[in-house]
């Protein structure tokens, strides 16, 4: 086997992600664990629209993202009251916390207050990303990495498992090919000099969790802000 440790595959896969114009982050923490690599490409047009709205700040923690997702866009003409948001989250978080998080959204210009004191979202740029890719690395433990890659589909349908090339070729030529294909998880073969997609990732009718996905993309927005 060409690699002795899973970490030996990090650089080739990172280079592969970056060759597709993705910003790559390793050891990416998510709500259910740690993903070996995540790559993201933000939309330039949407970046410009968000900056023009004065929304340079990162949205914030998952609760704030979840609240923002529940607030109607101002272009719809609809609104929501604080009491309604508090009722919707009763039993999960106290009303004062909801009020504080909504106030932060207003202060960061993601939300506006109407004359009647209700709320509307100021948008026009969401979703911010053009592409989001997750990759789990394994030398051989196929069932384990498949479970991890399936969980990563809550972030994006472009969820891959990467193996040494010989293992990946054997996998796509054997009984596991149908299992990976059935759940839409892709397979990447890795050598010290290249990465090759041997089985493409597919949506397979699965929709990412919007809060988890947005929280993930916002961490790449933070990288953009540091570099600009």
C-alpha positions as CSV (number, residue, x, y, z in Angstrom):
1,X,0.0,0.0,0.0
2,X,1.3,3.4,-1.0
3,X,0.3,5.1,2.3
4,X,1.1,4.0,5.8
5,X,-1.2,6.5,7.5
6,X,-4.4,8.2,6.6
7,X,-2.8,11.6,7.2
8,X,-0.3,10.9,4.4
9,X,-3.2,11.4,2.0
10,X,-4.1,14.9,3.3
11,X,-1.7,16.9,1.1
12,X,-2.6,15.1,-2.2
13,X,-6.3,15.5,-1.5
14,X,-5.9,19.1,-0.4
15,X,-4.0,19.9,-3.6
16,X,-6.8,18.3,-5.6
17,X,-9.4,20.4,-3.9
18,X,-7.4,23.6,-4.5
19,X,-6.9,22.6,-8.1
20,X,-10.7,22.9,-8.5
21,X,-10.5,26.5,-7.0
22,X,-11.8,25.4,-3.6
23,X,-10.5,26.8,-0.4
24,X,-9.6,23.7,1.6
25,X,-9.7,23.3,5.4
26,X,-8.5,20.2,7.2
27,X,-9.8,18.6,10.5
28,X,-13.1,20.5,10.0
29,X,-15.3,20.3,13.1
30,X,-19.0,19.8,12.4
31,X,-22.0,19.0,14.7
32,X,-21.4,15.2,14.5
33,X,-17.6,15.0,14.6
34,X,-14.6,16.0,12.5
35,X,-14.4,15.8,8.7
36,X,-10.9,15.2,7.3
37,X,-11.2,17.9,4.6
38,X,-13.8,20.4,3.4
39,X,-13.4,22.5,0.3
40,X,-15.6,25.5,-0.5
41,X,-15.8,28.0,-3.3
42,X,-17.8,31.2,-2.7
43,X,-19.8,33.0,-5.4
44,X,-18.0,36.3,-6.4
45,X,-21.3,38.0,-7.3
46,X,-22.9,37.0,-4.1
47,X,-19.9,38.1,-2.1
48,X,-20.2,41.6,-3.7
49,X,-23.9,41.7,-2.9
50,X,-23.4,40.8,0.7
51,X,-20.6,43.4,1.1
52,X,-22.8,46.0,-0.6
53,X,-25.5,45.3,2.1
54,X,-22.9,46.0,4.8
55,X,-23.1,42.4,6.0
56,X,-19.4,41.7,6.5
57,X,-19.8,40.0,9.8
58,X,-20.1,36.2,10.2
59,X,-23.8,35.4,10.9
60,X,-22.9,33.5,14.1
61,X,-23.7,30.3,16.0
62,X,-26.3,27.7,14.8
63,X,-29.1,29.2,16.8
64,X,-28.7,32.6,15.2
65,X,-28.5,31.0,11.8
66,X,-31.7,29.0,12.5
67,X,-33.5,32.2,13.6
68,X,-32.4,34.0,10.4
69,X,-33.7,31.1,8.4
70,X,-37.2,31.5,10.0
71,X,-37.4,35.2,9.3
72,X,-39.1,36.1,6.0
73,X,-37.2,37.8,3.3
74,X,-38.2,41.5,2.9
75,X,-38.9,40.9,-0.8
76,X,-41.8,38.6,0.1
77,X,-43.5,41.4,2.0
78,X,-44.1,39.1,4.9
79,X,-42.8,39.6,8.5
80,X,-42.5,37.7,11.8
81,X,-42.8,38.9,15.3
82,X,-40.4,38.3,18.2
83,X,-43.2,36.5,20.1
84,X,-43.7,34.1,17.2
85,X,-40.0,33.3,17.1
86,X,-39.9,32.8,20.9
87,X,-43.0,30.5,20.7
88,X,-41.4,28.5,17.9
89,X,-38.3,27.9,20.1
90,X,-40.0,27.4,23.4
91,X,-38.7,24.4,25.2
92,X,-35.4,24.6,23.3
93,X,-34.1,28.0,24.4
94,X,-35.5,30.7,26.6
95,X,-37.2,33.8,25.2
96,X,-34.5,36.2,26.4
97,X,-31.8,34.3,24.4
98,X,-34.0,34.4,21.3
99,X,-34.5,38.2,21.7
100,X,-30.7,38.7,22.2
101,X,-29.9,36.7,19.1
102,X,-32.4,38.6,16.9
103,X,-31.0,41.8,18.2
104,X,-27.5,40.7,17.0
105,X,-28.9,39.9,13.6
106,X,-30.4,43.5,13.5
107,X,-27.1,45.0,14.6
108,X,-25.2,43.1,11.9
109,X,-27.7,44.3,9.3
110,X,-29.0,40.8,8.4
111,X,-32.5,41.8,9.7
112,X,-34.5,44.9,9.6
113,X,-37.3,46.1,12.0
114,X,-40.5,47.2,10.4
115,X,-42.6,50.1,11.6
116,X,-44.8,47.7,13.6
117,X,-41.8,46.2,15.3
118,X,-41.7,42.9,13.4
119,X,-38.8,41.5,11.4
120,X,-37.7,40.9,7.9
121,X,-34.5,39.4,6.5
122,X,-32.3,41.5,4.2
123,X,-30.9,39.0,1.7
124,X,-30.1,38.8,-2.0
125,X,-26.9,36.8,-1.8
126,X,-27.9,33.4,-0.2
127,X,-26.6,30.8,-0.8
128,X,-23.2,32.3,-0.6
129,X,-21.3,29.2,-1.9
130,X,-21.0,27.9,-5.4
131,X,-19.6,24.5,-4.4
132,X,-19.0,22.7,-1.1
133,X,-17.1,19.3,-1.0
134,X,-16.3,17.0,1.9
135,X,-13.7,14.3,1.9
136,X,-13.1,11.5,4.5
137,X,-9.8,9.6,4.3
138,X,-9.4,5.9,5.0
139,X,-6.8,3.3,4.2
140,X,-9.3,0.5,4.2
141,X,-12.2,0.6,6.8
142,X,-14.9,0.9,4.1
143,X,-18.0,0.6,6.3
144,X,-16.7,3.2,8.8
145,X,-15.9,5.8,6.2
146,X,-19.2,5.2,4.4
147,X,-21.1,6.1,7.6
148,X,-19.0,9.2,8.1
149,X,-19.5,10.3,4.4
150,X,-23.3,9.7,4.7
151,X,-23.4,12.0,7.7
152,X,-21.5,14.7,5.8
153,X,-24.3,14.8,3.2
154,X,-26.1,17.0,5.7
155,X,-23.5,19.6,4.6
156,X,-23.4,18.9,0.9
157,X,-24.3,16.2,-1.6
158,X,-20.7,16.3,-2.8
159,X,-19.5,13.9,-0.1
160,X,-16.6,11.7,-0.9
161,X,-14.5,8.9,0.7
162,X,-10.9,8.8,-0.4
163,X,-8.7,5.7,-0.4
164,X,-5.3,4.7,-1.7
165,X,-5.8,4.1,-5.4
166,X,-5.5,0.3,-5.3
167,X,-8.2,0.1,-2.5
168,X,-10.5,2.6,-4.4
169,X,-10.2,0.7,-7.6
170,X,-11.0,-2.6,-5.9
171,X,-14.0,-0.9,-4.2
172,X,-15.6,0.5,-7.3
173,X,-15.1,-2.8,-9.0
174,X,-16.7,-4.9,-6.3
175,X,-19.8,-5.2,-4.2
176,X,-19.4,-1.9,-2.4
177,X,-19.9,0.2,-5.6
178,X,-23.7,-0.2,-5.4
179,X,-23.8,0.6,-1.7
180,X,-21.9,3.9,-2.3
181,X,-23.9,4.7,-5.4
182,X,-27.2,4.0,-3.6
183,X,-26.5,6.7,-1.0
184,X,-24.8,9.1,-3.4
185,X,-21.3,9.0,-1.8
186,X,-18.4,9.4,-4.2
187,X,-15.1,7.6,-4.2
188,X,-11.7,9.1,-4.8
189,X,-8.5,7.2,-5.5
190,X,-5.3,8.7,-4.2
191,X,-1.6,8.4,-5.0
192,X,1.2,10.6,-3.9
193,X,0.9,12.6,-7.1
194,X,-2.8,12.5,-8.1
195,X,-6.4,12.1,-7.0
196,X,-9.0,10.7,-9.3
197,X,-12.8,10.5,-8.9
198,X,-13.6,6.9,-9.6
199,X,-17.3,7.2,-8.6
200,X,-19.0,10.6,-8.6
201,X,-21.1,11.9,-5.7
202,X,-24.8,12.3,-6.4
203,X,-27.7,14.2,-4.6
204,X,-29.9,11.0,-4.6
205,X,-32.9,13.1,-3.4
206,X,-31.1,14.2,-0.2
207,X,-31.3,17.8,0.9
208,X,-28.6,19.3,3.2
209,X,-29.5,20.7,6.6
210,X,-29.6,24.4,5.9
211,X,-28.4,25.4,9.3
212,X,-25.5,23.0,9.3
213,X,-24.5,23.9,5.8
214,X,-24.7,27.7,6.4
215,X,-22.7,27.4,9.6
216,X,-20.1,25.5,7.6
217,X,-20.0,28.1,4.7
218,X,-19.8,31.0,7.2
219,X,-16.5,29.6,8.4
220,X,-15.1,30.1,4.9
221,X,-16.7,33.6,4.8
222,X,-14.5,34.2,7.9
223,X,-11.5,33.1,5.9
224,X,-12.5,35.5,3.1
225,X,-12.8,38.4,5.5
226,X,-9.3,37.7,6.9
227,X,-7.8,37.8,3.4
228,X,-9.7,40.8,2.3
